[in-house]
Amino acid sequence: MNDDAKRKQLRKYKAFATGLFVLMAVIFIVTSLLQKSNTSHWIGYVRAFAEAAMVGALADWFAVTALFRHPLGIPIPHTNLIENSKQRLGDNLGSFVVSNFLSPQNIRPYIQKLKISNFVGDWLGKEKNQNILIRNISDIVLDILNKLDDMTVSQFISKKVSEMTDDIQLNKVVGNGIGYILEKNDHQRIITNLSRQIKEYILENDEMIKDRVKKGSYTFIPSFVDNKIADKIADGLSDFFKEIEESPQHEVRTLITQKIHEFSVDLKEDPKWNDEFKTIKNGLLKNDKLEEYSNDIWISIKKTLMKELQEEHSALKNYLSKNLNKFAQNLKTDESLQNKIDHWVRVTAYKYILKNTHQFGNLISTTVGNWQGKELSEKLELEVGKDLQFIRVNGTLVGGLVGLIIYTIAHFFL
């Protein structure tokens, strides 16, 4: 029911209560006139009822009216109570709501019933909702990207990279990287590939070996002897590198591994390497170069992101859609995930409500306190005015009955 309907209803019941008072007044006047010319006993009883009913009606009209305004506009003390006490009413109402509705024992049963995961899973599982979500996220990110100052962002990146690299000892990073490769035994693949490449190079370039042998040979040695020696050298070298390629435990592999390990330790412990890498780092990461690198990186990232966010079926949006589908499916089927999310939501909501209960009380108190007194009175009268008119009606009838009883007792026993 809107405010207009409530006002119409209130006027109706006010008219009814006032009409009942007018009726009692008319009866009182008529019976008072009749008593002057008629001695019938019943007239006295009716007159007594009407007289007491008028008093009851007026008393309850005054009481009801005093809540919302000054009766007849006269500033009688302790009237217009709501307007004069609105701040206290707001404080009491806020305290009442907090104490009786937002206590831990009252909110816990409702919090425990929260099951957000199923709702979110069902909502995300619909393609229409996914498109809305992705479109809104894209619009927000695009708006942020357009508002960002490119120079400020690139300077921020440059500053952070500079701060990070100042504390980095590149020699130790490289040394640890080599140590990690040795630990994972990944260097063996490099040795295998190099051995195979050298073997194939020797076999494919046997003529070059023969030329080298002939150049270093004496003139009196026949060519077929030089060729024979060259073939032996080529075969020996190719067989040697083939052995290294095929044998994981070859001594050359062990020796190479040992030398690489020694080099990695040397990189980390020898101060000269720290100085060398500092020189390299300072040369590569000068302020002007670093700012140029940062600007190029940011512009590239920004263009890529904007392009991906603006295209309808970009790789980024497809990726988001795919993962949203997967996440929605997990929310529907993965009980462990459901319990984790629901538990987190419940705990967070419970803590937040308990932590901010006083804010709810302050909100109610401030809202009521900021209302205009007349506005607050009108609002409350619209809500409860109808029932208060029945107090006037009851006051009229009860007053009349009490007056009738008193008149009867006085007439028969006094």
Residue pairs with C-beta under 8 A, 6 or more apart in sequence:
1 9
3 382
6 382
6 383
7 382
9 386
10 381
10 382
10 385
10 386
10 389
13 385
13 386
13 389
13 390
14 385
14 389
16 389
16 393
17 57
17 61
17 389
17 390
17 392
17 393
17 396
18 61
20 57
20 392
20 393
20 396
21 53
21 54
21 57
21 58
21 61
21 392
21 396
24 50
24 53
24 54
24 57
24 396
24 400
25 50
25 54
27 46
27 47
27 49
27 50
28 47
28 50
28 51
28 54
31 43
31 44
31 46
31 47
31 50
32 47
34 40
34 43
35 43
35 44
35 47
44 407
44 411
45 404
45 407
45 408
48 403
48 404
48 406
48 407
49 400
49 401
49 403
49 404
49 407
50 400
51 403
52 399
52 400
52 401
52 402
52 403
52 404
52 406
52 407
53 396
53 397
53 399
53 400
53 403
54 396
54 399
55 399
55 403
56 395
56 396
56 397
56 398
56 399
56 400
56 402
56 403
57 392
57 395
57 396
57 399
59 395
59 399
60 391
60 392
60 394
60 395
60 396
61 71
61 392
61 395
62 71
63 391
64 388
64 389
64 391
64 392
65 71
65 79
66 76
66 78
66 79
66 80
66 81
67 81
67 82
67 377
67 380
67 381
67 388
68 80
68 82
68 83
68 377
68 378
68 380
68 381
68 385
69 79
69 80
69 83
69 377
70 76
70 79
70 80
71 79
80 373
80 377
82 89
82 373
82 376
82 377
82 380
83 373
83 374
83 376
83 377
84 373
86 368
86 369
86 371
86 373
86 376
87 365
87 368
87 369
89 368
89 376
90 364
90 365
90 366
90 367
90 368
90 369
91 365
91 369
93 364
93 365
93 368
94 360
94 361
94 362
94 363
94 364
94 365
94 368
95 361
97 360
97 361
97 364
98 357
98 358
98 360
98 361
100 106
101 107
102 353
102 354
102 357
102 360
104 354
107 350
107 353
107 354
108 350
111 346
111 349
111 350
111 353
112 346
114 342
114 345
114 346
114 349
115 338
115 342
116 341
116 342
116 345
117 331
117 337
117 338
117 341
117 342
118 331
118 332
118 338
120 328
120 331
120 341
121 328
121 329
121 330
121 331
121 332
122 328
122 332
123 129
124 130
124 133
124 324
124 325
124 327
124 328
124 331
125 325
125 328
125 329
125 332
130 321
130 324
130 325
130 328
133 324
134 317
134 320
134 321
134 324
137 320
138 309
138 310
138 317
141 305
141 309
142 306
142 309
142 310
145 302
145 305
145 306
145 309
148 302
150 295
150 298
150 299
150 302
151 295
153 298
154 291
154 294
154 295
154 297
154 298
154 299
155 291
155 294
157 294
157 297
157 298
158 287
158 290
158 291
158 293
158 294
161 285
161 290
161 294
162 285
162 287
162 290
165 281
165 285
169 274
169 277
170 277
170 278
170 280
170 281
171 267
171 268
171 273
171 274
171 276
171 277
172 267
172 268
174 267
174 277
175 264
175 265
175 266
175 267
175 268
175 273
176 264
176 268
178 260
178 263
178 264
178 267
179 261
179 264
181 187
182 257
182 260
182 261
182 264
187 256
187 257
187 260
188 248
188 253
191 244
191 252
191 253
191 256
192 244
192 245
195 241
195 242
195 244
195 245
196 241
196 245
198 237
198 241
199 237
199 238
199 241
199 242
199 245
202 209
202 234
202 237
202 238
202 241
203 234
203 238
206 230
206 231
206 234
209 230
209 233
209 234
210 226
210 227
210 230
210 231
212 230
213 226
213 227
213 229
213 230
213 233
214 223
214 226
214 230
217 225
217 226
217 229
243 250
244 250
244 252
244 253
247 253
266 273
267 273
305 316
307 314
308 314
308 315
308 316
308 317
309 316
309 317
311 317
330 337
331 337
331 338
331 341
368 376
371 379
381 388
